């Protein structure tokens, strides 16, 4: 009996892990280039972000939905169209001291910024942008 319970638990854990891997990850990395600079590195399963939004106070989500209302349809269309593209560089800007590159890689949008002050890396699955935009659209009043 205990063996069946353990096998069921192991199978459930494996399925949950496979689901999280399939959904992708959100990666945020910020390194400040100064004495005692901050170094923030986050790697979060993308599937947890929409669930985590349920813990955000409703008034904060309503405020975000109101501020972003005009852009939400564009975000949804852009994320769907970008997902259809092959991997490519979308934007690359280099200045004397600054460098910005936005890339579509796999099913993710990757943003890299380098400056004398800091190095920033952000990547997230495009379908996550669509899901968050849809959640925010459902909160706000229709335009």
N, C-alpha and C positions, 0 to 999 in steps of 0.2 A: 504494500500500500504506500509506504513512504517513498519507494522508488518511483511509483507512478506520479506522486505529487512533485517530487524533485524533477522528474522528466518534464512534466507540464510546466513547472516554473522555469526550467532552462529553456524550453521551447518558446514560452512567452517572452522571456528576456531576449532571446535571439531575434524574434520577430520585431520587438520594440527597437532593438539596436539597428536592425536592417532598415526599419522605417526612418529612424533618425538620420542614418547615413544617406539614404536615398533623398531626403529632403534638403540635404546640404547644410552648410554652416555659414554663420556670420562671423567675420573676422575683423576686429578693430585693433590696430596697433599704432600707438603714438609714442615717439621717443623725442624728448626735448633735448636739444644740444646746448646745455649750459650746466654749470656746476650745480650739483644736486637737482638736476632736471628730472622730471617725472617720466616714468616708463609704464605705459598702460598697454596690456596685451589681453584681449578677450577673444575667446573662441566659444561661440554659443551655437548649439544646434538650431537651425532655422525653424524647425517645427515648434520650438518653445516660445518663439517671439509672439505669434498671435495668441498663444495661451497666456503669456505674460502680460499682454495688453489688458486682460481681464482684471488684473490687479491694480491697474492704473485708475485713479479716481475719475469717475464719469465726467466731472466738470473739466478736467484736464484734457480728456479725449475729445469732448465737445469743442473745446477751444481749439485744439489741433485740427479737428474736422472743419471748423469754421474758417480758420486761416488758410487751410490747404484746399478748400472746396473747389476753387477754379482750376487747380492743377491736377486733381485726382483723376479725371477722365484721361488727361494727357499721360499721366504716369501709367495708367492701366494699358493704354494703347501702345505706348513706347516700350513697356516691358514685354508685351506680347510680340511686338515686331522685332525687338532686339533678340529675343529668344530664337527667332527663326533664322537669324544671321549666322554664318559660320564665325568661328573665332577671328577677331580682328581688333586692331587698334582703332578706337573711335576718336580720341583727341590726344594730341601730344603737343605740349607747349613748353618751350625752354627759354628761360630768361638768363641773364647773367648769373643770378643767385638762386633762381627758383626753377623747379621742374614739376610739371603735372602731366600725368598720363592716365587716361581712362580707357580700359580695355574690356572687351567682351570675351570671356574665357569660359568654355564649357557652358553651363547654364547660369553663369554668374557675371555680375558687373564688378570690375576691379578698379579701384581708384588709388593711385599712388601720388603722393606729394612730397617733394623734398625742398627744404629751404634751409638757410643757415640756422634758423630757430628750432626746426623740428623736422622729423620724418614721420609721415602719416600713411598708413595702409588701411584701406577699408574694402572688404569684398562681401557680397551677399548674393544669394540666388535671385534671379530676376522674378521668379514666380512669387517670392516673398514680397517684393514691392507691390505686385498685383494684389496679393491677399491683404496686405495692410491698407492699401488704397481702398479696396472693397469694404473692409471693416470701417474705415473712416467715413466712406460714402454712406454707409447704412446708418451712421449716427447723426449726421447733419441733415438739416432741412433741405429739400430739393431746391435747386437753383431756378 
